[in-house]
Amino acid sequence: MGGCCSDIRGGKQAVGAQQASTSNNNDNDAVDFFYTAQGFQPLFTQLQLSLSASNLLDRDIASKSDPMVVVYAKKGDGKLEELGRTEVIMNSLNPEWIEKINIAFHFETVQPLVFHVYDIDTRYHGVPTKTLKLNEQDFLGEASCTLSEIVTKPSRSLTLRLQNKSENISQRNQGAITIHAEETVAARSAVEIIFQCSHLDNKDRFSKSDPFLRISRMVETGGSVPICKTEVIDDNLNPKWKPLCLSVQQFGSKDNPLVIECFDFNSSGNHVLIGKLQKSIADLEKLYQERKGVNFVMPSKHHGQEKVLKGQLFVDQYCEKEQFSFIDYISSGFELNFMVAVDFTASNGNPQQPDSLHYINGSGQLNSYQKAILEVGEVIQFYDSDKWFPAWGFGGQIPSGTVSHCFNLNGNPTSSEVVGVEGIMDAYARALHTVRLSGPTLFGPVINKAAQMAADSLSLYNNSAKYHVLLIITDGVVTDLQESINALVNASDLPLSILIVGVGNTDFKSMEILDADNGRRLKSSTGRVATRDIVQFVPMREVHSGQISVVQALLEELPNQFLTFMRSRDIKPLTSYFPHGASSNQ
């Protein structure tokens, strides 16, 4: 399938040129750049929560309870923010509410939810629920969970026992509440298009143009938002590009106007417009059916009549297909296997000294390594059912006396796995007493180890259905840069993403090379180009100075990376979720 690509810094190599775009999050860094420049938050998935209850307490004498649910988001300071209320259902101890609660699902954050169930007094019947004073109603019980716990269930449904607000002890007759989550975007369709041009104007003096297409969606305010671009084809006035895949979320509707611009690529980033035109998806489908081309035009500099050019755009292939979302996969049984690698090089400083990056404060204050493990692990753990996490160290002298660049953090020579995030934290703290800091800073062995585990699971997808996430925490400049690039290029075909957190005040320019956010995919020493970008790097100091958390900064690209891998391999959600090959549309 095709992919949506960008050229923020004029990178000639298309980003994800062999991958399909995502459905609920745009994996296009041009779009990300646009939204970031406008001050908008990253994109998210909108969900609707449906609620039902069973065996509620009966507070009424002459009839049954008249229940209503209030849903809250629990903020970081412990305060509750109301998200919405259901309607009141009369005389029911087993209600199924019609009113839905809307909530935005952010993969990169933990979203605690609290549900309060009330019996509404008869005298308030007919009063709008939003105006009801809750302290005047009978409290039937409360329950809490995280949004991740709901969406990772095969049915996207979670049943919780109701408890007393004060005692926090479940009573047998207090009943239960069931929460079901659905994506509000019903349409999962996408179109895959192959574009071809003929007789383009030549903009180069000593050779032919290097054309690429950029597609933007018109918005109501009159401007346009870039949604994707093709790869660059060198020295060709009759180019044919690889397939592009556009989701409904990107183009809005088949009749929505799209601006298609053809540029001559320049390494300076000052690309020269060859021509442009405006067509909708419906128009492009018609061009394909009629096997016709459409001429590019050149806008007039003096707001006069546009000049019609000789160059034409053709649609060589057009097909509509279904796209599954990140939630489709994880709720069908796909899991994220969390792995951690910790830097034990000497540049971190003596762990016994307070100025060391590895210093563990007796008062309980976490160092940067502990913060990164805890914050990222607390999010990822919800997507791994067994919570057995491989954990390694690198750049340290292990008790045997040898310097290792991939040793088991728990000291176990046969197994690297520990139980839960706390297991990683404990293994890290113990290792600081048994491992001597050394060097140099080599990423290659750890990346290759994680890649091998991902490759092993790939052959078992029908049973394991795992996507691997490696967190590397480091203070230093990577010494084996080219070897690390080679390892990343080799791993780009595997179900693996790599998160790198930089701690301390080192210059992390080499990490930005590994991140490849400048539009140029990594290239190995043999000339092989990475299939996709699998790295996200964040320096801890920049996170601390801003408003975004390390988790948000690290994980915002992960759902996109997951989806581009699944779609590049045409891997669908597990059949147990969609029985007998049924569609995911609901």
Secondary structure, DSSP 8 states (H G I E B T S, - for coil): -------TT--SS-TTTTS---SSS---HHHHHHHHHTT-----EEEEEEEEEES-----SSS---EEEEEEEE-TTS-EEEEEE----SS-SS-B----EEEEE-TTS--EEEEEEEE--GGGTTS-GGG--GGGSEEEEEEEEEHHHHHTSTTSEEEEE-B-TTT--B-TTS-EEEEEEEES----EEEEEEEEEES-----SSS---EEEEEEEE-TTS-EEEEEE----SS-SS-B---EEEEHHHH-STTS-EEEEEEE--TTS--EEEEEEEE-HHHHHHHHHHT-EEEEEE--TTS---EEEEEEEEEEEEEEEE---HHHHHHHT-EEEEEEEEE-BGGG--TTSTTSTT---TTS---HHHHHHHHHHHHHGGG-SS-EEEEEEESEE-TTS-EESSEETT--SS--EEEHHHHHHHHHHHHHHH-EEB-----HHHHHHHHHHHHHHHTTTTT--EEEEEEEEESS--S-HHHHHHHHHHHTTSSEEEEEEE-SS---HHHHHHHTTTS---B-TTS-B-SS--EEEEEHHHHHHSSS-HHHHHHTTHHHHHHHHHHHTT--S-TTTSGGG--S--
